[in-house]
């Protein structure tokens, strides 16, 4: 959870602002505020309207434009519980929109961290592996880089926008059964020299929010 606010702190603040924490209905509409999400967004088991949570925590009206938010509230997360089929759709859309964009793939274990920078592949491969279910493979054309993800193990998917050390971070995170724990896999848009991520890549990344 790369953010200016830790997952624990975020959860505490959201709980304190529960009265302003609307849920989204199956049609993707904020039940309390009629805050419509992108048309065609697939229904999910549970979603929180972070547009309103962010404003509630900052003391800004829910209808206030983004430019009125305090600078520290630039951090934002779109997050949803998805079925394996919906996760597959999300990954396919990611490859279609972000293909060729440099990205840092990160897996954090108990005793080590693996990171690798590669171009986002143009397509993902899916294989049925019996009791393990569907395995998604993201690989470079020469197969020198491969990342595997078992979709049945993924419980939530998130787009997380944060800032660290003056650098803006745009991440895709895949969470397992314990959504409060570290992600199973994180993929961060890799910045150019100086750490700046091209705006075109940011726009493509943000467009994936319609699936969450």
Rosetta silent file (secondary structure, phi, psi, omega in degrees, C-alpha in Angstrom):
SEQUENCE: XXXXXXXXXXXXXXXXXXXXXXXXXXXXXXXXXXXXXXXXXXXXXXXXXXXXXXXXXXXXXXXXXXXXXXXXXXXXXXXXXXXXXXXXXXXXXXXXXXXXXXXXXXXXXXXXXXXXXXXXXXXXXXXXXXXXXXXXXXXXXXXXXXXXXXXXXXXXXXXXXXXXXXXXXXXXXXXXXXXXXXXXXXXXXXXXXXXXXXXXXXXXXXXXXXXX
SCORE:     score description
SCORE:     0.000 S_00000001
   1 L     0.000   78.037 -178.954    0.000    0.000    0.000 S_00000001
   2 L   -76.593  104.899 -176.765    2.340    2.729   -1.241 S_00000001
   3 L  -157.742  159.791  174.439    0.629    5.864    0.020 S_00000001
   4 L   -69.158  -14.943  177.575    1.162    8.909    2.165 S_00000001
   5 L  -120.569  126.512  179.996   -1.372    7.247    4.511 S_00000001
   6 L   -66.802  160.898  179.991   -0.768    3.702    5.750 S_00000001
   7 H   -61.351  -36.563  179.528   -3.504    1.097    5.314 S_00000001
   8 H   -66.441  -45.274 -179.922   -4.042    1.046    9.101 S_00000001
   9 H   -64.651  -39.866 -179.940   -4.324    4.824    9.334 S_00000001
  10 H   -61.932  -44.930 -179.525   -6.636    4.917    6.319 S_00000001
  11 H   -61.508  -39.588  179.446   -8.912    2.300    7.852 S_00000001
  12 H   -63.664  -44.212 -179.405   -9.030    4.273   11.125 S_00000001
  13 H   -66.306  -40.323 -179.852   -9.940    7.509    9.361 S_00000001
  14 H   -64.971  -40.757  178.925  -12.602    5.824    7.239 S_00000001
  15 H   -61.291  -39.793 -179.288  -14.166    4.226   10.306 S_00000001
  16 H   -66.427  -26.444 -178.441  -14.302    7.634   12.014 S_00000001
  17 L  -106.397   31.499 -174.117  -16.098    9.058    8.991 S_00000001
  18 H   -57.319  -32.826 -178.455  -18.498    6.122    8.632 S_00000001
  19 H   -64.120  -24.105 -179.618  -21.490    8.409    8.401 S_00000001
  20 H  -106.645   23.672 -176.626  -20.068    9.817    5.183 S_00000001
  21 L  -108.342   83.338 -176.584  -19.012    6.434    3.788 S_00000001
  22 L   -73.183  155.275  173.235  -21.591    5.555    1.128 S_00000001
  23 E  -103.289  159.471  179.281  -21.800    2.159   -0.553 S_00000001
  24 E  -102.763  135.047  177.677  -22.251    1.613   -4.241 S_00000001
  25 L   -76.640  177.487 -175.429  -25.232   -0.261   -5.613 S_00000001
  26 L   -63.756  -26.448  179.715  -25.054   -2.962   -8.278 S_00000001
  27 L   -81.624    2.522  179.769  -25.520   -0.383  -11.011 S_00000001
  28 L    83.677   19.205 -178.822  -22.364    1.419   -9.913 S_00000001
  29 E  -108.620  135.804  178.171  -24.259    4.324   -8.316 S_00000001
  30 E   -66.136  115.747 -173.091  -23.449    5.733   -4.895 S_00000001
  31 L   -59.761  -43.348 -173.813  -26.566    4.898   -2.873 S_00000001
  32 L   -79.379  -31.681 -172.347  -26.346    7.875   -0.480 S_00000001
  33 L  -120.589    2.819 -178.686  -25.240   10.573   -2.890 S_00000001
  34 L    54.370   40.034 -179.147  -26.306    9.288   -6.298 S_00000001
  35 L   -88.798  100.698 -173.627  -22.670    9.567   -7.366 S_00000001
  36 E   -73.837  138.332  172.665  -22.601    7.701  -10.670 S_00000001
  37 L   -91.564  179.117 -178.720  -19.535    5.707  -11.666 S_00000001
  38 L   -57.760  134.134 -179.275  -18.442    5.132  -15.240 S_00000001
  39 L   -60.362  139.980  177.636  -21.221    3.604  -17.299 S_00000001
  40 L    87.251    0.022  179.073  -20.795   -0.093  -17.944 S_00000001
  41 L   -65.304  131.885 -177.310  -18.649   -0.741  -14.881 S_00000001
  42 L   -67.156  143.462  178.033  -19.183   -4.373  -13.837 S_00000001
  43 L   -66.837  146.610  178.515  -21.028   -4.956  -10.534 S_00000001
  44 L  -130.352  166.619 -176.838  -18.894   -6.101   -7.628 S_00000001
  45 L   -68.812  -36.160  179.403  -19.576   -7.602   -4.240 S_00000001
  46 L  -154.068  132.532  178.123  -18.388   -4.556   -2.321 S_00000001
  47 E  -144.510  148.141  177.470  -17.194   -1.109   -3.300 S_00000001
  48 E  -116.965  137.788  179.028  -16.670    2.158   -1.467 S_00000001
  49 L   -80.445   91.966 -176.050  -17.141    5.541   -3.108 S_00000001
  50 H   -69.099  -20.170  174.804  -13.688    6.975   -2.374 S_00000001
  51 H   -55.461  -45.699 -177.585  -14.709   10.237   -4.076 S_00000001
  52 H   -82.874  -35.634  178.028  -16.925   10.967   -1.082 S_00000001
  53 H   -59.543  -44.996 -179.249  -14.723    9.344    1.572 S_00000001
  54 H   -58.507  -44.517 -178.848  -11.821   11.576    0.515 S_00000001
  55 H   -71.005  -35.231  178.342  -13.956   14.700    0.776 S_00000001
  56 H   -63.579  -41.541 -178.371  -15.489   13.610    4.081 S_00000001
  57 H   -70.105  -28.572 -177.054  -12.050   13.114    5.617 S_00000001
  58 H   -91.692   -7.137 -178.976  -10.827   16.479    4.361 S_00000001
  59 L    79.094   15.220 -179.563  -13.902   18.406    5.459 S_00000001
  60 L   -99.140  144.833  178.237  -14.653   19.389    1.872 S_00000001
  61 L   -54.686  143.627 -179.439  -18.142   19.172    0.407 S_00000001
  62 L   -62.298  -22.333 -179.177  -18.793   15.923   -1.485 S_00000001
  63 L   -94.932    2.516 -177.284  -19.649   18.005   -4.553 S_00000001
  64 L   -68.920  142.175  177.240  -16.464   20.085   -4.415 S_00000001
  65 L   -67.364  158.170 -176.256  -14.201   19.895   -7.477 S_00000001
  66 H   -56.399  -34.400 -175.610  -10.878   18.063   -7.163 S_00000001
  67 H   -66.590  -14.397  178.918   -8.875   21.297   -7.219 S_00000001
  68 H   -87.793   -6.189  179.853  -10.402   22.299   -3.866 S_00000001
  69 L   -72.365  146.137  174.165   -8.983   19.239   -2.087 S_00000001
  70 L   -60.910  150.953 -177.916   -5.987   19.744    0.217 S_00000001
  71 H   -54.725  -36.795 -176.952   -2.711   18.643   -1.452 S_00000001
  72 H   -67.763  -16.516 -179.496   -2.315   15.645    0.898 S_00000001
  73 H   -89.141   12.050  175.820   -5.615   14.235   -0.380 S_00000001
  74 H   -64.394  -30.179  177.829   -4.178   13.737   -3.870 S_00000001
  75 L   -61.355  137.726 -176.102   -3.641   10.136   -2.832 S_00000001
  76 E  -153.437  152.670  177.239   -6.557    8.015   -3.970 S_00000001
  77 E  -137.692  132.721  169.319   -7.546    4.371   -4.342 S_00000001
  78 E  -106.388  125.606 -172.889  -10.089    2.623   -6.528 S_00000001
  79 E  -145.390  142.923 -178.955  -10.666   -0.865   -5.107 S_00000001
  80 E  -154.331  153.487  169.675  -13.127   -3.720   -5.632 S_00000001
  81 E   -88.645  126.754 -176.200  -13.792   -7.383   -4.942 S_00000001
  82 L  -126.274  151.405  172.758  -13.980   -9.162   -8.296 S_00000001
  83 L   -75.326  162.447  176.901  -14.821  -12.651   -9.504 S_00000001
  84 H   -54.493  -38.679  178.763  -12.094  -14.591  -11.379 S_00000001
  85 H   -65.521  -39.663  178.971  -13.846  -13.790  -14.666 S_00000001
  86 H   -69.182  -34.390  176.405  -13.946  -10.080  -13.816 S_00000001
  87 H   -64.601  -42.052  177.625  -10.262  -10.188  -12.827 S_00000001
  88 H   -60.098  -43.396  178.250   -9.471  -11.756  -16.192 S_00000001
  89 H   -61.822  -42.375  178.869  -11.381   -8.965  -17.931 S_00000001
  90 H   -61.536  -45.212 -178.894   -9.478   -6.355  -15.904 S_00000001
  91 H   -65.027  -41.633  178.296   -6.097   -7.900  -16.789 S_00000001
  92 H   -61.900  -41.223  177.978   -7.009   -8.114  -20.474 S_00000001
  93 H   -66.007  -37.704  178.259   -8.027   -4.440  -20.441 S_00000001
  94 H   -60.215  -44.164 -179.435   -4.768   -3.571  -18.656 S_00000001
  95 H   -67.688  -38.625 -179.780   -2.739   -5.240  -21.386 S_00000001
  96 H   -64.749  -40.981 -173.528   -4.768   -3.606  -24.139 S_00000001
  97 H   -89.734  -31.900 -174.367   -4.406   -0.099  -22.708 S_00000001
  98 H  -105.468    6.598 -178.488   -0.960   -0.205  -21.074 S_00000001
  99 L   -54.869  133.647  179.664    0.940   -2.347  -23.567 S_00000001
 100 L    87.307  -11.089  179.089    4.445   -1.026  -24.104 S_00000001
 101 L   -79.928  131.663  177.864    4.355    1.131  -20.943 S_00000001
 102 E   -66.020  133.361 -178.026    7.334    0.551  -18.652 S_00000001
 103 E  -142.218  148.358  177.300    6.225   -0.972  -15.359 S_00000001
 104 E  -103.591  116.900  179.019    7.892   -2.276  -12.206 S_00000001
 105 E   -91.690  128.629 -172.915    6.555   -5.664  -11.065 S_00000001
 106 E  -130.635  128.265  172.501    6.953   -6.166   -7.301 S_00000001
 107 E  -126.702  124.919 -178.370    6.436   -9.224   -5.091 S_00000001
 108 E  -109.857  120.318  176.810    7.188   -8.890   -1.371 S_00000001
 109 L  -104.033 -179.278 -179.269    7.826  -12.016    0.667 S_00000001
 110 L   -65.365  -32.414 -176.606    8.542  -12.510    4.350 S_00000001
 111 L  -123.526    8.973 -178.393   12.286  -12.482    3.796 S_00000001
 112 L  -165.331  163.535  178.920   12.832  -10.899    0.416 S_00000001
 113 E  -130.027  132.215  176.963   11.545   -8.553   -2.286 S_00000001
 114 E  -112.798  127.006  177.382   11.590   -9.217   -6.022 S_00000001
 115 E  -131.615  142.365  177.322   11.389   -6.292   -8.461 S_00000001
 116 E  -150.771  132.340  178.843   11.689   -6.243  -12.225 S_00000001
 117 E  -100.172  123.224  179.543   11.107   -3.451  -14.742 S_00000001
 118 E  -147.452  163.760  173.594    9.597   -4.527  -18.052 S_00000001
 119 E   -71.297  142.648  175.988    7.190   -3.251  -20.647 S_00000001
 120 L   -62.998  127.093 -176.312    3.577   -4.075  -19.922 S_00000001
 121 L   -66.544  155.651 -178.749    2.824   -7.036  -22.235 S_00000001
 122 L   -75.770  -20.449  176.982    0.359   -6.629  -25.083 S_00000001
 123 L  -155.811  157.824  177.441   -1.619   -9.645  -23.937 S_00000001
 124 L  -107.151  152.317  175.918   -1.913  -12.098  -21.080 S_00000001
 125 E  -107.307  140.906 -179.811   -2.032  -15.885  -21.345 S_00000001
 126 E  -125.311  131.868 -179.811   -4.523  -17.901  -19.314 S_00000001
 127 E  -132.777  139.045  177.324   -4.255  -21.612  -18.564 S_00000001
 128 E   -88.257  120.928 -175.839   -6.549  -23.907  -16.577 S_00000001
 129 L  -117.572   55.539  174.924   -4.470  -25.876  -14.074 S_00000001
 130 H    58.936 -128.514 -176.519   -6.963  -28.238  -12.495 S_00000001
 131 H   -63.379  -22.141  179.955   -7.636  -27.622   -8.811 S_00000001
 132 H   -76.032  -15.392  179.474   -5.451  -24.499   -8.900 S_00000001
 133 L    81.782 -152.568 -175.889   -7.852  -22.852  -11.314 S_00000001
 134 E   -82.730  127.765  176.014   -6.893  -20.249  -13.907 S_00000001
 135 E  -106.849  124.767  177.073   -3.269  -19.147  -14.042 S_00000001
 136 E   -97.251  132.196  177.406   -2.536  -15.802  -15.695 S_00000001
 137 E  -117.533  125.415  172.591    0.894  -15.297  -17.241 S_00000001
 138 E  -110.276  118.800 -172.688    2.296  -11.868  -18.078 S_00000001
 139 E  -140.385  152.623  173.416    5.496  -12.294  -20.064 S_00000001
 140 L   -75.485  157.667 -179.105    7.930  -10.406  -22.281 S_00000001
 141 L   -55.444  -34.996 -178.688    8.085  -11.538  -25.935 S_00000001
 142 L   -88.008    1.751  179.441   11.453  -13.252  -25.354 S_00000001
 143 L    64.891   12.061  175.606   10.172  -14.950  -22.155 S_00000001
 144 L   -70.875  -18.686  175.676   13.094  -13.501  -20.169 S_00000001
 145 L  -128.011  131.749  175.012   10.464  -12.072  -17.868 S_00000001
 146 E  -143.803  138.539  173.903    7.364  -13.906  -16.667 S_00000001
 147 E  -128.129  134.951 -177.519    4.885  -13.207  -13.864 S_00000001
 148 E  -120.109  140.426 -177.694    2.198  -15.712  -12.879 S_00000001
 149 E  -140.058  123.542  176.995   -0.990  -15.023  -10.964 S_00000001
 150 E   -87.811  113.792 -171.408   -3.613  -17.559   -9.856 S_00000001
 151 H   -63.437  -31.650  179.941   -6.930  -15.782  -10.274 S_00000001
 152 H   -65.920  -21.104 -179.805   -8.769  -17.883   -7.666 S_00000001
 153 H   -85.170  -16.887 -177.413   -6.356  -16.540   -5.037 S_00000001
 154 L   -84.805  124.824 -179.912   -7.084  -12.906   -5.890 S_00000001
 155 L  -105.489  -33.652 -179.457   -9.867  -11.394   -3.779 S_00000001
 156 E  -141.129  150.427  176.777   -9.512   -7.678   -4.497 S_00000001
 157 E  -126.033  140.828 -177.986   -7.937   -5.468   -7.154 S_00000001
 158 E  -140.082  147.471  164.878   -6.968   -1.842   -6.627 S_00000001
 159 E  -106.071  123.079 -176.660   -5.585    1.153   -8.451 S_00000001
 160 E  -122.106  125.146  179.118   -3.619    3.194   -5.907 S_00000001
 161 E  -111.375  123.291 -176.406   -2.356    6.730   -6.523 S_00000001
 162 E  -147.664  178.935  179.129    0.129    8.049   -3.980 S_00000001
 163 E  -137.724  134.592  179.884    3.210   10.228   -3.502 S_00000001
 164 E  -142.717  125.839  178.899    6.509    9.305   -1.887 S_00000001
 165 L    58.464   32.115  179.789    9.624   11.408   -1.671 S_00000001
 166 L    82.810    0.150 -179.511    8.166   13.929   -4.091 S_00000001
 167 E  -106.639  135.344  177.382    7.463   11.233   -6.696 S_00000001
 168 E   -85.038  133.861 -174.754    3.963   10.360   -7.844 S_00000001
 169 E  -119.022  133.643  178.973    3.240    6.637   -7.827 S_00000001
 170 E  -124.868  113.187 -171.969    0.588    4.845   -9.878 S_00000001
 171 E  -125.834  149.471  167.859    0.098    1.205   -8.902 S_00000001
 172 E  -110.523  128.521 -176.561   -2.080   -1.784   -9.714 S_00000001
 173 E  -125.919  138.370  176.824   -2.375   -4.134   -6.727 S_00000001
 174 E  -115.250  120.266 -176.513   -3.735   -7.662   -6.456 S_00000001
 175 E  -106.722  147.625  177.405   -4.772   -8.738   -2.934 S_00000001
 176 L   -90.454 -154.996 -175.472   -5.351  -12.227   -1.545 S_00000001
 177 L   -60.131  -36.106  177.872   -7.778  -13.484    1.112 S_00000001
 178 L   -95.474   90.948 -175.301   -6.392  -11.060    3.715 S_00000001
 179 L   -66.892  -16.411  178.793   -7.043   -7.766    1.969 S_00000001
 180 L   -83.474  -13.725  179.815   -5.452   -5.883    4.875 S_00000001
 181 L   -81.883  179.354  178.862   -2.145   -7.660    4.289 S_00000001
 182 L   -65.694  153.778 -179.258    0.442   -6.765    1.660 S_00000001
 183 L   -65.069  153.528  172.846   -0.578   -7.346   -1.973 S_00000001
 184 L   -67.869  -39.995 -179.163    0.195  -10.623   -3.740 S_00000001
 185 E  -148.374  135.146  174.593    1.487   -8.605   -6.691 S_00000001
 186 E  -122.946  135.085  175.811    2.020   -4.887   -7.269 S_00000001
 187 E  -124.341  118.390 -175.622    2.695   -3.340  -10.669 S_00000001
 188 E  -111.991  134.380  175.760    3.833    0.307  -10.634 S_00000001
 189 E   -61.692  128.954 -175.359    4.124    2.569  -13.670 S_00000001
 190 L   -90.372  124.530 -177.871    7.852    3.168  -14.117 S_00000001
 191 L   -74.133  161.559  175.608    8.869    6.801  -14.462 S_00000001
 192 L   -77.449 -171.282  177.935   11.245    8.246  -17.000 S_00000001
 193 L   -58.271  127.093 -174.916   14.552    9.853  -16.007 S_00000001
 194 L    98.366   -8.245  175.461   13.736   11.985  -12.984 S_00000001
 195 L    88.149   -1.531 -177.314   10.898    9.679  -11.951 S_00000001
 196 L   -78.779  129.201  177.375    8.125   11.428  -13.891 S_00000001
 197 L   -87.893  129.530 -179.678    5.513    9.087  -15.394 S_00000001
 198 L   -54.989  139.148 -177.764    4.352   10.197  -18.878 S_00000001
 199 H   -60.004  -34.921  179.278    0.869   11.714  -18.784 S_00000001
 200 H   -60.303  -39.914  178.856   -0.301    9.413  -21.576 S_00000001
 201 H   -68.478  -39.175  178.480    0.528    6.402  -19.392 S_00000001
 202 H   -62.257  -43.419 -179.805   -1.251    7.975  -16.399 S_00000001
 203 H   -61.376  -41.211  179.218   -4.391    8.559  -18.482 S_00000001
 204 H   -66.478  -40.558  179.233   -4.424    4.917  -19.615 S_00000001
 205 H   -62.458  -47.073 -177.575   -3.886    3.746  -16.030 S_00000001
 206 H   -65.338  -28.834 -179.266   -6.719    5.897  -14.679 S_00000001
 207 H   -64.951  -19.829  179.810   -9.085    4.625  -17.391 S_00000001
 208 H   -71.925  -11.870 -179.936   -8.933    1.176  -15.765 S_00000001
 209 H   -61.558  -22.683 -179.254  -10.965    2.515  -12.812 S_00000001
 210 H   -65.120  -17.035 -179.796  -14.128    1.810  -14.815 S_00000001
 211 H   -91.700   -3.056 -176.563  -13.581   -1.898  -14.112 S_00000001
 212 L  -114.059    0.000    0.000  -13.467   -1.405  -10.322 S_00000001
